[in-house]
Amino acid sequence: MSVFEKKEENFDNHTKTCENRLIFFFGIVAILLSLLAARLYYLQIIKGKELSNKAVQQWFEMKEAIEDRGTIYDRNHIPLTNRVKEDYLIIKPNFTANDKNLEILSDLTKIEKNKLTSLILKNNKILKLLIKNKEREKVKEIVRVKGTTIIEAKKRYDESGLASHVVGYINEAENTGASGLEKAFNNELKENRLVKIGAIVDAKKEVIPGFGYVVYESDDSVQKNVVTTIDYNVQKIAEEVFDKNYHKGSVVVLEAKTGEILAMVSRPNFQQNNVGYHLNSNERELYNKALQISYPPGSVFKIVVAAAVLEEEIVRLKDEFICNGYEMLGSNMIKCYTYERGGHGSLDFRRAFVESCNSTFIQAGKILGGKKLLNYAAKFGLGKKTGVKISEEVDGILPTEDYVKGPGIGNISIGQGSLQVTPLQVARLTNIIVNGGVDVGVQLVKSIINDKGESVIKFNNKNIKRVTSVGTANKIKQMMNKVVDEGTGKKAKIEGVESGGKTGSAEAIGEDGETVHAWFTGYFRGEKSKYIITVLVEDGGSGGEAAAPLFAEISQKMLKLGF
């Protein structure tokens, strides 16, 4: 081997050694970077929240804690509560409740001094009071008083009062649900909702000037919120349409396939932030009239009578009846609205339904018998709660068998007498017909979710059952279509859209004596589904004149939104 070849070999060996050293060096660097990245991932992602909380705790000193509540949402997670941020005064038990301080506090919160005194003296808890008067000087003066703090927090209810009877209201002093979903899901909405109020402090635990107070939620426990079936936009439509036309009554909107409640309106409305104002009122604003008050159904009950006689094959659509304008049951005369003109005369059962002839339905009810009619009414869900998760719901009233053995069969056959139903029950029985004789029930709450939007509990409607045959249901639905095409419900007609319904004018005893409530219950076929709308107008008189137009207007507005 020549000298040149030896030098070339030594050069190659040296180059390989350098390459190996570089590879080893970069390998070590890569391993170290990988370990560093893994450590950063562990600290920031896996342990990030825990370490962040520990860091916060080092400079955060809790001064007090208050109870908050979870949010109630519509079906699309649009909040029905906690929509607006406001400034609140936190009043601690060591607050000096002298006349001067109470006067300032009353001026800022617009709560009477006597009530404030009662709240402060009777409660050893922290009070959270909304600041309604934001006059700077008075706010500065009150926060100088020992036992007060100001925080920014979400206001439970806004001024619109949308779906107020569904949501309900709380006893603010106790942070406890008093009605509606607030009451029904009080435990879930309060669970793990302790909010800490504290200050930024230095190493000596002294408050750092300029940083003020902060709200800090350190609890990692599951916090719960309620998701309803209500659709914010449908609820808004139903409330606006009703408010534009009438003062007292109710509207219920269902999605036919699921029985989910898209809107539930009760009027008059109430102020959720000022419930005390309504306590001595005789307007019954705090009652949810969709399910908490029952009414005679009037002629909408003829849907049940028709279903019973057709299902039992006692009456056929072409069977002829004679209406003289009245029916005698013993010494009792029950009139048809055609009494003054001598009655409808001869008409078949189909026409009697479309024209809402009392005489025909009294005759049909007598043929069927009171016991069977009561059994069918129960099958359609009358006389018992629908099962929506609001504890204030009432059963309504089904007459006794003794009542229908005598003249009472005439009254109940036209939805009068001791029979009473809620608007929600009427919406449900209407949906049974629209769904081909199947009862899918009604549903108001879809799920419980955590603050991340993840489902904790899902509520499913499992009590599906058949009430009538498909044939019977279809016959009644066809008659309901005729009601809006050419019968008593013409003002409910929606051009170019399949729809049907039944009118009702129910005699009742009101606050000022005898009155007549107006009903319309029906359905329309939308782009996505069929929808049930039941309207009750207290003291409205004719269902065809007062309630049917509201059905049409709500339907048309829903159709414009793509329902």
C-alpha positions in Angstrom: 0.0 0.0 0.0 1.4 3.4 -1.0 1.7 6.3 1.3 -1.1 8.1 -0.6 -3.5 5.2 -0.1 -2.7 5.1 3.7 -3.4 8.8 4.0 -6.7 8.4 2.1 -7.7 5.5 4.4 -6.9 7.5 7.6 -9.0 10.4 6.2 -12.0 8.2 5.6 -11.7 6.7 9.1 -11.6 10.2 10.6 -14.6 11.3 8.6 -16.6 8.3 9.7 -15.6 9.0 13.3 -16.8 12.6 13.0 -20.1 11.5 11.4 -20.7 9.0 14.2 -20.0 11.7 16.8 -22.4 14.1 15.1 -25.1 11.4 14.9 -24.6 10.6 18.5 -24.7 14.3 19.5 -27.9 15.0 17.5 -29.4 11.8 18.9 -28.8 13.0 22.4 -30.2 16.4 21.5 -33.3 14.8 19.9 -33.9 12.6 23.0 -33.5 15.6 25.3 -35.9 17.7 23.2 -38.4 14.8 23.2 -38.2 14.6 27.0 -38.6 18.3 27.2 -41.7 18.3 24.9 -43.1 15.4 26.9 -42.6 17.2 30.1 -44.2 20.4 28.7 -47.2 18.4 27.5 -47.5 16.8 30.9 -47.3 20.1 32.7 -49.5 22.1 30.4 -52.0 19.7 29.1 -52.3 16.8 31.6 -51.6 18.8 34.8 -52.2 22.3 33.4 -55.5 22.9 35.2 -54.3 21.6 38.5 -51.1 23.6 38.4 -53.0 26.7 37.3 -55.4 26.3 40.2 -52.4 26.0 42.6 -50.8 29.1 41.1 -54.0 31.0 41.4 -54.4 29.9 45.0 -51.0 31.4 45.8 -52.1 34.9 44.9 -55.9 34.5 45.4 -57.4 34.8 48.8 -61.1 33.9 49.2 -63.1 36.5 50.9 -66.6 34.9 50.6 -68.5 32.4 48.6 -72.0 32.5 47.1 -74.2 29.9 45.4 -74.8 30.2 41.7 -77.2 28.2 39.4 -76.8 26.3 36.2 -78.3 27.6 33.0 -81.7 26.5 31.5 -81.3 26.2 27.6 -83.7 25.9 24.7 -83.3 22.8 22.4 -80.5 24.6 20.4 -78.6 25.6 23.5 -79.8 29.2 23.4 -79.9 30.2 27.1 -83.3 31.0 28.6 -81.6 32.2 31.8 -78.2 33.9 32.5 -78.3 35.9 29.3 -77.1 39.3 30.6 -74.2 40.4 32.8 -74.9 42.9 35.6 -73.2 44.4 38.7 -74.3 42.9 42.0 -73.8 44.0 45.6 -72.6 41.2 47.9 -73.9 41.8 51.4 -72.2 39.7 54.1 -73.6 38.9 57.5 -71.3 41.5 59.2 -72.9 44.3 57.2 -73.9 47.3 59.4 -77.6 47.6 58.8 -78.2 51.1 60.2 -80.7 53.6 58.7 -78.2 55.4 56.5 -76.7 52.2 55.0 -80.1 50.7 54.4 -81.3 53.9 52.7 -78.4 53.8 50.3 -78.8 50.1 49.8 -82.5 50.6 49.1 -81.8 53.3 46.6 -79.2 51.2 44.7 -81.3 48.0 44.6 -84.8 49.5 44.5 -85.8 47.2 47.3 -87.9 48.6 50.2 -86.0 49.3 53.4 -88.3 47.1 55.4 -87.8 44.1 53.1 -84.0 44.7 53.1 -84.0 44.7 56.9 -85.9 41.5 56.9 -83.6 39.8 54.4 -80.4 40.9 56.2 -81.6 40.1 59.8 -83.3 36.8 59.0 -80.5 35.4 56.8 -77.0 34.5 58.0 -76.0 33.8 54.4 -74.4 36.2 51.9 -77.0 38.1 49.9 -76.5 38.9 46.2 -78.5 41.9 45.2 -78.8 43.4 41.7 -77.7 47.1 41.4 -80.5 48.8 39.6 -79.3 52.4 40.3 -75.7 52.8 39.2 -75.1 56.3 40.6 -71.3 56.3 41.1 -71.2 58.3 44.3 -73.7 56.1 46.1 -72.0 52.9 44.8 -68.6 54.2 46.2 -70.2 55.1 49.5 -71.8 51.7 50.0 -68.6 49.7 49.2 -66.8 51.6 51.9 -69.2 50.0 54.4 -67.8 46.9 56.1 -69.4 43.7 54.8 -70.0 44.8 51.2 -68.4 43.8 47.8 -69.3 44.4 44.2 -69.0 41.7 41.6 -70.0 41.3 37.9 -72.2 38.3 37.4 -74.9 37.0 35.0 -78.4 38.2 35.7 -80.7 35.2 36.2 -83.6 36.6 34.2 -83.8 39.4 31.6 -86.6 41.8 31.1 -88.2 39.9 28.1 -89.6 37.2 30.4 -89.5 34.7 27.5 -90.8 31.3 28.5 -91.1 32.6 32.1 -93.8 30.1 33.1 -91.7 27.2 31.8 -88.5 28.4 33.5 -90.2 29.5 36.6 -88.6 31.6 39.3 -86.4 31.3 42.4 -86.5 32.5 45.9 -83.4 34.8 45.6 -82.7 34.9 49.3 -82.4 31.1 49.5 -81.3 30.5 45.9 -84.0 27.9 45.7 -86.4 27.1 42.8 -90.0 28.1 43.6 -91.8 27.2 40.4 -91.4 25.7 36.9 -88.1 24.0 35.9 -86.3 26.0 38.5 -88.2 24.1 41.1 -88.3 20.7 39.3 -84.5 20.7 38.8 -83.5 22.7 41.8 -80.9 20.2 43.0 -79.3 19.7 39.7 -79.1 23.5 39.0 -77.5 24.2 42.4 -75.2 21.2 42.6 -71.5 22.1 42.7 -72.3 25.8 42.0 -70.3 27.5 44.8 -68.7 30.6 43.4 -65.7 32.0 45.3 -65.2 35.8 45.5 -61.7 36.8 46.5 -59.0 39.4 46.0 -55.5 39.5 44.4 -53.0 39.5 47.3 -49.3 39.9 47.6 -46.9 37.6 49.6 -48.1 39.2 52.8 -51.7 38.4 51.9 -52.5 42.1 51.5 -54.9 43.2 48.7 -53.0 44.6 45.8 -54.4 48.1 45.0 -56.0 48.4 41.6 -56.8 44.7 41.1 -60.0 44.6 43.1 -62.1 41.5 43.6 -62.4 38.5 41.3 -64.8 35.6 40.8 -63.1 32.2 40.9 -64.6 28.8 40.3 -62.2 26.2 41.5 -64.5 23.2 41.8 -63.7 20.5 39.2 -67.0 18.6 40.0 -69.6 18.2 37.3 -71.8 21.3 37.1 -75.3 20.7 35.5 -77.5 22.6 33.2 -81.0 21.8 31.8 -81.7 21.5 28.1 -85.4 21.9 27.2 -87.3 21.0 24.1 -88.5 24.7 23.8 -87.4 26.4 20.6 -86.4 30.0 21.3 -87.8 31.3 18.0 -91.1 29.4 18.1 -91.6 30.5 21.7 -90.9 34.1 20.7 -93.4 33.9 17.8 -96.2 32.4 20.0 -95.7 35.0 22.7 -95.7 37.9 20.3 -98.7 36.7 18.4 -100.7 36.2 21.5 -99.7 39.4 23.2 -100.6 41.4 20.1 -104.2 40.1 20.2 -105.2 39.0 23.7 -104.5 39.4 27.4 -105.3 36.1 29.0 -104.9 32.5 27.9 -102.4 29.9 26.6 -100.7 28.5 23.6 -98.9 25.1 23.2 -96.9 24.1 20.2 -95.7 20.5 19.7 -93.6 18.7 17.2 -95.9 15.8 16.1 -93.4 13.0 15.6 -91.7 13.4 19.0 -94.3 15.1 21.1 -91.6 17.7 22.1 -93.0 21.0 23.3 -91.6 23.8 21.1 -93.5 26.6 22.9 -95.6 26.9 26.0 -97.2 30.3 26.6 -99.3 31.5 29.5 -100.8 34.9 29.9 -100.8 37.3 31.7 -97.0 37.2 32.0 -95.1 38.0 35.2 -91.8 39.7 36.1 -89.4 37.0 37.3 -87.2 39.6 39.0 -90.2 41.1 40.9 -92.4 38.2 41.9 -93.6 39.9 45.0 -95.5 42.4 42.8 -97.8 39.6 41.6 -98.5 37.8 44.9 -101.7 39.8 45.7 -103.0 40.0 42.1 -106.2 38.3 41.0 -104.9 37.9 37.4 -103.2 34.6 38.2 -100.0 35.7 36.5 -97.9 33.2 38.4 -100.0 30.2 37.2 -98.9 28.3 34.1 -102.2 28.1 32.3 -101.0 25.5 29.8 -100.9 22.9 32.5 -101.7 24.4 35.9 -105.3 25.4 35.3 -108.0 23.2 33.7 -110.9 24.5 31.6 -114.1 23.0 30.1 -112.9 21.9 26.6 -116.2 22.7 24.7 -116.4 21.3 21.2 -112.7 20.4 20.9 -113.8 17.3 23.0 -115.8 16.2 20.0 -112.6 14.8 18.7 -112.7 12.3 21.5 -116.4 11.5 21.0 -115.9 11.0 17.3 -112.9 8.7 17.9 -114.9 6.6 20.4 -118.0 6.1 18.2 -116.0 5.5 15.0 -113.6 3.1 16.8 -116.5 1.2 18.3 -118.3 1.2 14.9 -121.4 2.6 16.5 -121.6 5.4 14.1 -120.4 5.7 10.4 -119.4 9.0 8.7 -122.5 8.8 6.4 -125.0 8.1 9.2 -127.8 10.7 9.2 -128.8 12.7 12.3 -131.5 15.3 12.9 -130.7 18.6 14.6 -133.7 20.7 15.7 -131.4 23.2 17.4 -131.7 21.5 20.9 -131.8 18.2 22.7 -133.9 17.5 25.8 -132.3 15.3 28.5 -135.1 14.9 31.1 -136.2 18.4 31.9 -132.9 19.9 30.7 -132.6 21.6 27.3 -129.1 21.7 25.7 -129.0 24.0 22.7 -127.1 23.9 19.5 -125.7 27.3 18.3 -128.3 27.0 15.5 -131.2 27.1 17.9 -132.4 30.5 16.8 -132.7 29.4 13.2 -134.3 26.0 14.0 -131.2 23.8 13.9 -129.1 22.2 11.2 -131.9 19.9 10.1 -130.7 16.6 8.5 -127.0 16.1 8.3 -124.5 13.2 8.3 -121.9 12.7 11.0 -119.1 14.1 8.9 -121.0 17.4 8.4 -121.9 17.4 12.1 -118.2 17.4 13.0 -117.3 20.1 10.4 -120.2 22.3 11.6 -119.8 21.4 15.3 -123.4 20.4 15.8 -124.2 19.9 19.5 -127.4 17.9 18.8 -125.6 15.2 16.8 -122.9 14.7 19.3 -125.3 14.5 22.2 -127.2 11.8 20.3 -123.9 10.0 19.5 -122.8 10.2 23.1 -126.1 8.7 24.3 -125.7 5.8 21.8 -122.1 5.2 23.0 -122.9 5.4 26.7 -121.2 7.4 29.4 -118.9 4.6 30.7 -117.3 3.9 27.3 -116.9 7.7 26.6 -115.1 8.2 29.9 -112.8 5.2 29.1 -111.9 6.8 25.8 -111.3 10.1 27.4 -108.9 8.4 29.8 -107.1 6.7 26.8 -106.6 10.1 25.2 -104.8 11.2 28.4 -107.6 13.2 30.1 -108.0 13.2 33.8 -104.3 12.7 34.5 -101.1 14.6 34.3 -99.1 14.4 31.0 -95.9 13.7 32.9 -93.9 16.7 31.9 -91.4 17.5 34.6 -93.2 20.4 36.2 -94.6 19.6 39.6 -97.4 22.3 39.4 -99.2 20.3 36.6 -102.8 19.4 37.4 -104.8 16.3 36.4 -107.8 18.1 35.1 -111.2 16.6 35.8 -113.0 13.5 34.4 -116.7 13.2 35.5 -117.7 10.2 37.6 -119.7 7.3 36.0 -122.7 8.4 38.1 -122.6 11.9 36.5 -122.9 10.5 33.0 -125.7 8.1 33.8 -128.2 11.0 33.7 -128.4 14.2 31.8 -124.6 14.6 32.3 -124.0 12.5 29.2 -125.4 15.4 27.2 -123.0 17.9 28.7 -119.9 15.8 28.5 -120.6 14.9 24.8 -120.1 18.5 23.9 -117.3 19.1 26.3 -119.3 20.9 29.0 -120.4 20.0 32.6 -117.8 18.8 35.1 -115.3 17.9 32.4 -112.1 20.0 32.6 -108.8 19.8 30.7 -105.6 21.7 30.3 -104.3 23.1 27.0 -101.4 20.7 27.1 -103.7 17.7 27.4 -105.7 19.1 24.4 -102.5 19.4 22.4 -101.6 15.8 23.3 -105.0 14.4 22.2 -104.8 16.3 19.0 -101.4 14.8 18.3 -102.7 11.3 18.9 -105.1 11.8 15.9 -102.3 13.4 13.7 -100.0 10.5 14.5 -102.4 8.0 13.2 -103.9 7.0 16.6 -100.6 6.6 18.4 -99.8 8.5 21.6 -96.1 9.5 21.7 -96.7 11.6 24.9 -95.3 15.0 25.4 -91.8 16.1 26.5 -90.4 19.3 27.9 -86.8 18.4 29.0 -84.3 16.8 26.6 -81.2 16.4 28.8 -78.9 17.5 31.6 -75.5 18.7 30.3 -72.3 19.8 32.0 -70.6 23.2 31.4 -68.7 21.7 28.5 -71.9 20.8 26.7 -71.5 17.1 27.3 -74.6 15.1 28.1 -74.9 13.8 31.7 -78.5 12.5 31.5 -80.8 12.1 28.5 -84.6 11.9 28.8 -86.4 9.7 26.3 -90.1 9.4 25.8 -90.7 5.6 26.2 -94.4 5.5 26.9 -95.6 5.2 23.3 -99.0 3.4 22.9 -101.8 3.0 20.4 -105.1 4.6 21.3 -107.2 4.2 18.1 -106.8 2.4 14.8 -105.1 4.2 11.9 -108.4 4.2 10.0 -110.3 6.0 12.8 -107.5 8.5 13.2 -107.4 9.2 9.5 -111.2 9.7 9.3 -111.0 12.3 12.1 -108.0 14.0 10.5 -109.9 14.3 7.2 -112.8 15.9 9.1 -110.4 18.3 10.8 -109.1 19.3 7.4 -112.7 20.1 6.3 -113.2 22.2 9.4 -110.6 24.7 8.2 -111.6 24.4 4.6 -115.3 24.9 4.9 -116.4 24.6 8.5 -116.2 26.6 11.8 -112.4 27.0 11.6 -112.0 28.8 8.2 -109.9 31.5 9.8 -107.3 28.9 10.7 -106.8 28.0 7.0 -103.2 28.4 5.6 -103.2 28.6 1.8 -101.1 26.0 0.1 -100.4 24.1 3.3 -102.1 20.9 4.6 -103.8 21.8 7.9 -106.8 20.9 10.0 -108.3 21.5 13.4 -111.3 21.8 15.7 -112.9 24.9 17.2 -114.5 25.1 20.6 -116.5 27.7 22.6 -116.7 26.6 26.2 -119.1 28.0 28.7 -117.5 28.5 32.1 -117.8 30.5 35.3 -115.2 33.3 35.4 -114.2 35.9 37.9 -117.1 38.2 36.7 -119.7 35.4 36.3 -120.5 33.4 33.3 -118.1 33.6 30.4 -117.1 31.7 27.2 -113.5 30.6 26.5 -112.4 30.3 22.9 -110.4 27.1 21.8 -108.7 26.1 18.6 -106.6 23.0 18.3 -105.1 21.7 15.1 -102.0 20.8 13.0 -100.2 22.0 9.9 -97.6 20.2 7.8 -94.3 22.1 7.7 -91.2 21.4 5.7 -89.6 19.3 8.5 -92.5 17.8 10.3 -96.1 18.2 11.3 -96.8 20.6 14.2 -99.6 20.8 16.7 -100.8 24.2 17.9 -103.5 24.5 20.6 -104.8 28.0 21.5 -107.0 28.9 24.4 -108.3 32.5 24.8 -110.0 33.2 28.1 -113.2 35.1 27.7 -112.7 35.0 24.0 -116.1 33.8 23.0 -116.1 32.0 19.6 -113.2 29.7 19.0 -113.5 30.2 15.2 -113.3 34.0 15.6 -110.8 34.4 18.5 -108.5 31.4 18.6 -108.4 30.1 15.0 -106.7 33.2 13.6 -103.9 32.9 16.1 -103.3 29.3 15.0 -103.0 30.6 11.4 -100.6 33.5 12.2 -98.3 31.3 14.4 -98.2 28.6 11.7 -97.4 31.1 8.9 -94.5 32.7 10.9 -93.1 29.2 11.7 -93.3 28.3 8.0 -91.3 31.5 7.1 -88.5 30.2 9.5 -88.4 26.9 7.6 -90.3 24.7 10.1 
